[in-house]
């Protein structure tokens, strides 16, 4: 039998294994490559924190396309996707300098996915705009927040006020 690479060491957490597999796919993996990891999706069943950690890791690496595709795979496999998962995708777009995609995904959350954005969703989108010098778009999100009954926090005001 073949020994796993961590043989003789502490077994890595499932999140680390899944995240390293996802990161190895590169910045814009094809859907079929992500689906190849579908066996890994079984690890997410009933463990939304595992998906949160993987999506957060992709966001920190600026792997927006991979984060969005992973979220789509989770939803396609009927696994829980929540506002925290979506926030990681918005953040991934912002980290990778894709402010317009962050804004589009924010809209997609509430309309297509029926997941209500929260103050973190909006602040991540505002920061994405601000990082790219798109201050006017960041400030336009303040009225959108209020219309969705989301109270802007200090981070939102700072991002919109630059």
CORLINUR-V380137 format. One record per helix or strand of 3 or more residues. SS is the DSSP state (@ for helix, = for strand). FROM is the first residue (numbers start at 1). LEN is the number of residues. If there is no record, write none. Layout:
# CORLINUR-V380137
ss=SS from=FROM len=LEN
ss=SS from=FROM len=LEN
This chain:
# CORLINUR-V380137
ss=@ from=14 len=10
ss=@ from=31 len=6
ss=@ from=38 len=7
ss=@ from=48 len=13
ss=@ from=64 len=13
ss=@ from=83 len=13
ss=@ from=99 len=13
ss=@ from=119 len=13
ss=@ from=135 len=13
ss=@ from=154 len=7
